Amino acid sequence: MHKFIILKNGICETYNKYEDIPETFENLINFAPDIPNGPHTHEQHDEIHSWLDKLKDLQKRETNWV
């Protein structure tokens, strides 16, 4: 199961779906997508590689860079 923790309005919020994470928040606290054990299918490789772009997207949403 994925686990993403953000700080929003001074409160830590946990999400299991990337799509549920708000458009803005103060800080990204934990970014832990669930990566299945290998060997991986081509589809799994595509998903694994997509997580780097998703991490970069979440970093852009942060409003309180430290």
C-alpha positions as CSV (number, residue, x, y, z in Angstrom):
1,M,0.0,0.0,0.0
2,H,1.3,3.5,-0.9
3,K,1.9,5.9,2.0
4,F,2.2,9.7,1.5
5,I,2.4,12.1,4.4
6,I,2.0,15.8,4.0
7,L,1.9,18.8,6.4
8,K,-1.2,20.9,5.7
9,N,-2.4,23.7,7.9
10,G,0.1,22.5,10.5
11,I,-1.4,19.0,10.7
12,C,0.2,15.8,9.3
13,E,-2.2,14.1,6.9
14,T,-1.7,10.6,5.4
15,Y,-2.8,9.4,2.0
16,N,-2.8,6.0,0.3
17,K,-3.7,7.3,-3.1
18,Y,-1.6,9.8,-5.0
19,E,-4.7,11.2,-6.6
20,D,-6.1,12.2,-3.2
21,I,-3.2,14.5,-2.2
22,P,-4.3,18.2,-2.2
23,E,-3.0,20.6,-4.9
24,T,-1.1,22.6,-2.2
25,F,0.3,21.8,1.2
26,E,3.2,23.1,3.3
27,N,5.6,20.2,3.2
28,L,5.9,16.6,1.9
29,I,6.9,14.6,4.9
30,N,7.0,11.0,3.6
31,F,6.9,9.7,0.0
32,A,6.6,5.9,0.0
33,P,5.0,4.4,-3.1
34,D,4.5,0.6,-2.9
35,I,7.0,-1.0,-5.3
36,P,6.3,-4.7,-5.9
37,N,9.1,-7.2,-5.6
38,G,10.7,-8.2,-9.0
39,P,10.9,-9.4,-11.5
40,H,8.6,-6.7,-12.9
41,T,6.4,-6.6,-16.0
42,H,6.7,-3.8,-18.5
43,E,3.6,-2.2,-17.0
44,Q,5.2,-2.3,-13.5
45,H,8.4,-0.8,-14.9
46,D,6.4,2.0,-16.4
47,E,4.6,2.6,-13.1
48,I,7.9,2.5,-11.1
49,H,9.5,5.0,-13.4
50,S,6.4,7.3,-13.1
51,W,7.0,7.8,-9.4
52,L,10.0,10.1,-10.0
53,D,7.8,12.5,-12.0
54,K,5.1,12.2,-9.3
55,L,7.6,13.1,-6.6
56,K,8.8,16.1,-8.5
57,D,5.1,17.2,-9.0
58,L,4.5,17.0,-5.2
59,Q,7.6,19.0,-4.5
60,K,6.2,21.7,-6.8
61,R,3.0,21.7,-4.8
62,E,4.8,22.5,-1.5
63,T,4.3,26.0,-0.3
64,N,6.8,26.0,2.6
65,W,10.2,25.0,1.2
66,V,12.9,24.5,3.9
